[in-house]
Amino acid sequence: MLGGVISFLICIWFYLTADRLKLNPLQWVAGALIVFYGTKAIWTFLILKPLMGAGYTHHGMLGGLMMELAGALLGALACWLFRARVMLKQAR
C-alpha cells in the first residue's frame, strides 16, 4: 500500500518535470515506474528474501512495514538518480 502511494507521487513528480522540460511525459512516467518497481523487486526478491530466509514469510506487522518502507525508499532513491542522471541531461 505504501509503495503504491509513493509510486503515485513519483509519477506526478516525473510528469510535472517532463512537462516543464518539454519532454514526453508518458514515456518518463513509464520509465519512472519501471525503475521504481524494478528496484523494489530486486530489493525484495534478490536481497531481502535470501537474507531473511524463513523470517521473510513469518514476521510481525512492524517487520512487514519496515520491509515495505525500505523497498519504497530504495525505489524512490533510484528514481531520483534516474531523474538526475538521465532525464535532466536529456533536456539539455
N, C-alpha and C positions, 0 to 999 in steps of 0.2 A: 504494500500500500504506500509506504513512504517513498519507495523508489519510483512509483508511478507519479506521485506529486512532484518529485524533484525532476523527473524527465519532462513533465509538462512545463515546468518553469524554465528548463533549459531550452525547450522548443520555442517558447516565447522570446527568450533572450537571443537565440540564433535568428529567429525570424526578424526581430527588430534590427539586429546588427546587419543582416543581409540586405534588408530594405534600405537602411541608411547608407550602405556602401554601394547601392545599385547593383546587387548581385541577385541571382535567382534564389528566393527564399526557400522554395520547396526542396531543392537539392541540398541546401545547407542544413535544413531541419532534419531531413532524412539522414544525412551524414552524421549529425549530432546524435541521433537516436542509435545509429549503428555503433558509434564509438561508446556511448553510454552503456548500452546493454551488452555490447561485446566485452567491455572492461568488467562489467558486473558478472558476466558469465565466466570469464577467465578467473576472476577472484573466487567465485563460489565453487566452481567445479574442478579447477586445476590447482588451487592453492588451499582454500579453506577446508573443503571436504576431505582431501587426503591428510591434512594436518590434524583434523579433529577426530577422524575415524568414526566410531560409534557415537561419539558425542555430538556429531553433526545432526543426527536424527533425534536424539534424546537430550533435549535441553529445555530450560525454563523459558518463561516469557522474556525475561531480560536478556538472556543469551540470544534468542531469536531476533530481538530488537537490535542488539548490538551488531549481529551479523548483517542484518538488512541495512543498518546505518553505515557500516563500514563499506559495504559494496556500493551504496549510493554515493557516498563521499568520494570514493575512488573513481567512480564513473563521472562525477561532476568535475573532478580534477583532470581527468583525461579529456573531457570536453573543453575545459578551459585551455589546456595545452593545444588541442586541435584548433580552437578558435585563434589562439595567439600565433601559432606556427604555420597554419595553413590558410585559414580564412582571411585574416588581416593582410597577409602577404599577397594573396590572390587579388585583393582590392587595389593594391599599389600599381 
